[in-house]
């Protein structure tokens, strides 16, 4: 019998499989994938539980040595936005218990990811007597504060988060800012919080010579280049980057170009990813369409070529709980300009590994872009 300690990862909407599929995966998917793999390398057995969304996907997938993906039936077998999943969580919990009965698995620890899986984790903790470690990836109070009317979270979210904070055996905060939010907004016991910054896979994200990276993606070898890699959402504020590039084009003779990498499809499709259409229209209005190149979705192993094709990586969201893309750009040896919000203020050391700028301030971003693009030795030192 397998005597390894077994861990149940709960991640109702964000499993590793989405990294390879059509859904636009974010930091939670990467976290679940990398942490589960590395726990398995340490000798643990890990089962990752997510909601089944495709009838052709097997219920159980041997994902990597020591890691299984378990797709639990809860609601329709189709993709649903995460803010519509809350009513399905009792069924998700029952499906987990049924899997345990059928599989004979016994778990030593539950790791909840996001607030809905945290609720399921509390139910299982109470029924099975298994300790719960919780990471939120984003907190409802913070999202509400920043997104206001645009926040589509279910009204129960914050009350559920409070109960998770009160009962979970350990809480993981990804940066000191999140720790402060847990203590201030949710009255979390600081003794049960561990600050563990999320990390980056430095085998996947590593420096590639700029000319070689540009050759691989079919880009001309010369010319100052800014790169954005990430999800195509309004809160990521790629519009701010396009405005800054347009402003810098008017203020200087730099022949710079912007690479925008991300979306729901490989070919940039405004129908599949509406934000791409908004960005294309904005670039046209600012008369820089020929300077902004959209690449659509790319697989994780290809992303380093895009980071390394750029001289500077940029991410200026107006709301970001932590943010993994700055780490990816830094691991690829590029200076990163980031908005001074959330975890980005913890990740980027201003003037050392990159620059911090106010959110929603294209003029400030244009100034910092000009600084790094005209001072290649400084940019290289930050990237190094």
Secondary structure, DSSP 4 states (H G I P E B T S, - for coil): ---S-EEEEE-SS--GGGGTSSS---HHHHHHHHHHHHHHHTT-EEEEEEE---TTS-SEEEEETTEEEEEE--S-SS---GGG-GGGHHHHHHHHHHHHHHH----SEEEEEHHHHHHHHHHHHHHH---EEEE-SS-HHHHHHHHGGG----TTHHHHHHHHHHH-SEEEESSHHHHHHHHHHH---GGGEEE------TTTS----HHHHHHHHT--S-S-EEEEES---GGG-HHHHHHHHHHHHHHS----EEEEE--SSSS--TTTSHHHHHHHHHHHHTT-GGGEEEEE---HHHHHHHHHH-SEEEE--S--SS-SHHHHHHHTT-EEEEESSTTHHHH--BTTTEEEE-TT-HHHHHHHHHHHHH-HHHHHHHH-
